[in-house]
Amino acid sequence: MARQATGIDMDGIALQVLDFATAYEEIWGSDPSKDPDDVAELVEIYDSFNYFIEPVGRFYLFLGFTFEGADDVIAMSDVTFQIDDFPTGIPSIEASRYFSPSQDAKATIVLEEGIPSVNVGVFKGLVTQSYINKVVEGGDGIVTLNGGGEFDINIADENINSLMSIVAVSFANGEPLEYSERYITCIDDEDGKWQSLGDSEFTTDIMEGVFGLTPTRSIVEVQQNIEKPRIYRAVNSYDGRFPYNDPDEYDTEFNHYLVFDASDPECVILEMADLGIDWNGAAFIGGSLAAYNIQNGSSMNDVKASGFGGTLADGAITFPTNSLFIYSDKWEQFGATKSSLYYGNISGKFSLKIPQTSGIEDLVNDSEMSSPVFYNMQGIRITNPTSGSVVIKTDGGKVEKVLIR
């Protein structure tokens, strides 16, 4: 791509554009101090950044900008443009966002005319570049569909109630073109595994802040895992009680859960979950940045050091400001950047109060502690028990219920 005018003048000097390989050859190739072999090698590298994908009529160019008569490049940019009336190459994924374990879950991939095949994979959590790379490479767990079509969604038992993602990458002439994503959740109420602790106050700010909305306060049911009593879940936090929802903008077929893992009360994890909201076809995924970092390989020690974990203290789960995230698969509809995570809990007011119960079966044995540790009757650690309250005291392996005077 030879030098050509951009139509822009800066201080009366015409701004020109050319592909960077040509720019390097033209400007630095004539420099006698440069080794011609080195110049030729770099020109070849930069030229490889310029290519055309015929099935979708799309150009990819690495450009350089310079002034008329100048012997230097002032800026570089990679650009993409597509010829009208060619297919985009973006595969369409048709699948229910929510389904039960008893349902025969399937997805259908629809390809535009002229796009011969697509690779598809199903993963746990948000889509990452590593997931896309796995789909491109193919292999175990990746399905290839010639011409698109239907495939079965198989969810392992351990991934029930976990956020899952379908990733599809289209191919032409053996080269990957475009990808798309779809989020799904196999929802099971798991009767017998959870006990209701009753209704409690919940102040949410997962998605409110990014839209400039006031954090909402509502009363939700809180449940506790029977086998792992330090795991709690809030039921249907973003249904009709969410004041920014219209009646048809949230799912009513399934219960939707926000799960809090408080195994370490000083580093609570809010698991990633579809909030059950449908604003003009857009899904919204929320969770803690701690959960996101764990998905991407961080250890619990790293997560704790990052400060993104929440705290369970004095009967409430709270999180630091900007330690949650919100994601949508259709951010572009709201003027936001595609595939971006935005901070949640911008206000710092996110709080779930844990209802009190009479049992002490949740108590963590602090026999190794050298000084007394106090818990409320829910088994939640408290730092300063108030006068007149009944608490559980552990001291050197001895556990007793005491009245604070």
Stockholm file with secondary structure:
# STOCKHOLM 1.0

chainA/1-405         MARQATGIDMDGIALQVLDFATAYEEIWGSDPSKDPDDVAELVEIYDSFNYFIEPVGRFYLFLGFTFEGADDVIAMSDVTFQIDDFPTGIPSIEASRYFSPSQDAKATIVLEEGIPSVNVGVFKGLVTQSYINKVVEGGDGIVTLNGGGEFDINIADENINSLMSIVAVSFANGEPLEYSERYITCIDDEDGKWQSLGDSEFTTDIMEGVFGLTPTRSIVEVQQNIEKPRIYRAVNSYDGRFPYNDPDEYDTEFNHYLVFDASDPECVILEMADLGIDWNGAAFIGGSLAAYNIQNGSSMNDVKASGFGGTLADGAITFPTNSLFIYSDKWEQFGATKSSLYYGNISGKFSLKIPQTSGIEDLVNDSEMSSPVFYNMQGIRITNPTSGSVVIKTDGGKVEKVLIR
#=GR chainA/1-405 SS CCCEEEEEEETTEEEEEEEHHHHHHHHTTTCTTSCHHHHHHHHHHHHTTCEEEGGGTEEEEEEEEEETTCSSCCEEEEEEEECTTSCCCCCEEECCSEECTTSCCEEEEECCTTCCEEEEEEEESSCCHHHHHHHHHCCTTCEEEETCEEEECCCCGGGTTSEEEEEEEEEETTEEEEEEEEEEEECCCCBTTEEEEEEEEEEECSSTGGGTCCCEEEEEEEEEESSSTTEEEEECTTSTTSTTCCTTSBCCSSCCEEEEECSSTTSBEECCEECSBCBTTBCEEEEEHHHHHHHTTCCHHHHHHHTCCBEEETTEEECCTTCEEEEETTGGGGTCCTTCCEEECSSSCCEEECCCCSCCTTCCCCTTCSSCEEECTTSCEESSCCTTCEEEEEETTEEEEEECC
#=GC SS_cons         CCCEEEEEEETTEEEEEEEHHHHHHHHTTTCTTSCHHHHHHHHHHHHTTCEEEGGGTEEEEEEEEEETTCSSCCEEEEEEEECTTSCCCCCEEECCSEECTTSCCEEEEECCTTCCEEEEEEEESSCCHHHHHHHHHCCTTCEEEETCEEEECCCCGGGTTSEEEEEEEEEETTEEEEEEEEEEEECCCCBTTEEEEEEEEEEECSSTGGGTCCCEEEEEEEEEESSSTTEEEEECTTSTTSTTCCTTSBCCSSCCEEEEECSSTTSBEECCEECSBCBTTBCEEEEEHHHHHHHTTCCHHHHHHHTCCBEEETTEEECCTTCEEEEETTGGGGTCCTTCCEEECSSSCCEEECCCCSCCTTCCCCTTCSSCEEECTTSCEESSCCTTCEEEEEETTEEEEEECC
//
